[in-house]
Amino acid sequence: MDDHKCSIGYLGPKGTFCQAAALQYTDKKYLIAFPTIADVLEAVDQGKIQKGIVPIENSIEGTVNMTLDMMIFDVNVKIQKEIVLPIEHHLLVKKGMYIKDIQKVFSHPQALGQCRKFLRQHLPYVSVEVSSSTAEAAKQISESQEPWAAIGTALAGKLYDLETLYSHIQDQVINETRFIVVGKEDAPLGKNCKTSIAFSTKETHKPGELYKVLNILALWDINITKIVSRPAKNQLGQYIFFLDIEGHRKEELISEALDMIQRKTSFLKIFGSYEIYGIINH
């Protein structure tokens, strides 16, 4: 196998939180930066790289919809690990700039949402511009002559020779993002695992259809740690539900419950079982 297929993709460029998560998982020599989450997941799905690392959930802004939708509708990959990082945002500018000079702020939508209060208080009349990542935002303003700012990591500030005007500007003290490592194969059975699935009910508008599925997990005494819904993208009011449940799909109890859920749903996709990881301080 060539070096490219041994590589691990992440949402780049250098200096993103995704790179920080990736460095907790592997050595930097194996890492390849991709411009978007979709690019990472498609590269794994097509066998161009061995694994990918993408964000899936933030404690303030919730689910990263791009990741979830791609995994449900567009690619067939398995979640192999999860990595949880504390997130600290900084307001980055070119050296010598003051806050009164700023005319536009760039960052990833999740970062902008996580710093909403700061922006409203300190930059209420400044427009915001969406970037593909926090590091891309830092790169953009470093290459421009305009009086722009970026919300990003301290590492991105160093990489692109920017000054930190304000530190720790996220709205909540506790701000954590969950990243997932995805590949084409299932992770081996571990000691403390969770399983991620997506499903749609057979009759969306019939009362009790979702309850029938959730009741299976209750009867089998399986704990649900996350449930969110996403539009099915075929008709208004049609939804697909994403669940995280405790346990590995190869365990007898989980396997039986998933078989029952298969019978009660019109669509079931199992994203894999993987070990639960604690928060990594970086």
Secondary structure as the mmCIF struct_conf table of DSSP 4:
data_model
#
loop_
_struct_conf.conf_type_id
_struct_conf.id
_struct_conf.beg_label_comp_id
_struct_conf.beg_label_asym_id
_struct_conf.beg_label_seq_id
_struct_conf.end_label_comp_id
_struct_conf.end_label_asym_id
_struct_conf.end_label_seq_id
TURN_TY1_P TURN_TY1_P1 ASP A 3 ASP A 3
HELX_RH_3T_P HELX_RH_3T_P1 HIS A 4 CYS A 6
STRN STRN1 ILE A 8 LEU A 11
BEND BEND1 PRO A 13 PRO A 13
TURN_TY1_P TURN_TY1_P2 LYS A 14 GLY A 15
HELX_RH_AL_P HELX_RH_AL_P1 PHE A 17 TYR A 25
BEND BEND2 THR A 26 THR A 26
HELX_RH_3T_P HELX_RH_3T_P2 LYS A 28 TYR A 30
STRN STRN2 LEU A 31 PHE A 34
BEND BEND3 PRO A 35 THR A 36
HELX_RH_AL_P HELX_RH_AL_P2 ILE A 37 ASP A 45
TURN_TY1_P TURN_TY1_P3 GLN A 46 GLY A 47
BEND BEND4 LYS A 48 GLN A 50
STRN STRN3 LYS A 51 ASN A 58
TURN_TY1_P TURN_TY1_P4 SER A 59 GLU A 61
STRN STRN4 GLY A 62 THR A 63
HELX_RH_AL_P HELX_RH_AL_P3 ASN A 65 ASP A 69
HELX_RH_PI_P HELX_RH_PI_P1 MET A 70 ASP A 74
STRN STRN5 LYS A 78 PRO A 86
STRN STRN6 HIS A 90 VAL A 93
TURN_TY1_P TURN_TY1_P5 LYS A 95 GLY A 96
HELX_RH_3T_P HELX_RH_3T_P3 ILE A 99 ASP A 101
STRN STRN7 LYS A 104 SER A 107
HELX_RH_AL_P HELX_RH_AL_P4 PRO A 109 GLN A 114
TURN_TY1_P TURN_TY1_P6 CYS A 115 CYS A 115
HELX_RH_AL_P HELX_RH_AL_P5 ARG A 116 HIS A 122
TURN_TY1_P TURN_TY1_P7 PRO A 124 TYR A 125
STRN STRN8 SER A 127 VAL A 130
BEND BEND5 SER A 132 SER A 133
HELX_RH_AL_P HELX_RH_AL_P6 THR A 134 SER A 142
TURN_TY1_P TURN_TY1_P8 GLU A 143 GLU A 143
BEND BEND6 GLU A 146 GLU A 146
STRN STRN9 TRP A 148 GLY A 152
HELX_RH_AL_P HELX_RH_AL_P7 ALA A 154 LEU A 159
TURN_TY1_P TURN_TY1_P9 TYR A 160 ASP A 161
STRN STRN10 GLU A 163 TYR A 166
BEND BEND7 SER A 167 SER A 167
BEND BEND8 ASP A 171 VAL A 173
STRN STRN11 GLU A 176 GLY A 183
BEND BEND9 LYS A 184 GLU A 185
HELX_LH_PP_P HELX_LH_PP_P1 ASP A 186 LEU A 189
BEND BEND10 LYS A 191 ASN A 192
STRN STRN12 CYS A 193 THR A 201
BEND BEND11 LYS A 202 GLU A 203
TURN_TY1_P TURN_TY1_P10 THR A 204 HIS A 205
BEND BEND12 LYS A 206 LYS A 206
TURN_TY1_P TURN_TY1_P11 PRO A 207 GLY A 208
HELX_RH_AL_P HELX_RH_AL_P8 GLU A 209 LEU A 219
TURN_TY1_P TURN_TY1_P12 TRP A 220 ASP A 221
STRN STRN13 ILE A 224 PRO A 231
BEND BEND13 LYS A 233 GLN A 235
TURN_TY1_P TURN_TY1_P13 LEU A 236 GLY A 237
STRN STRN14 TYR A 239 GLU A 246
BEND BEND14 GLY A 247 GLY A 247
TURN_TY1_P TURN_TY1_P14 ARG A 249 LYS A 250
BEND BEND15 GLU A 251 GLU A 251
HELX_RH_AL_P HELX_RH_AL_P9 GLU A 252 LYS A 264
STRN STRN15 THR A 265 GLU A 275
STRN STRN16 ILE A 279 ILE A 279
HELX_LH_PP_P HELX_LH_PP_P2 ILE A 280 ASN A 281
#
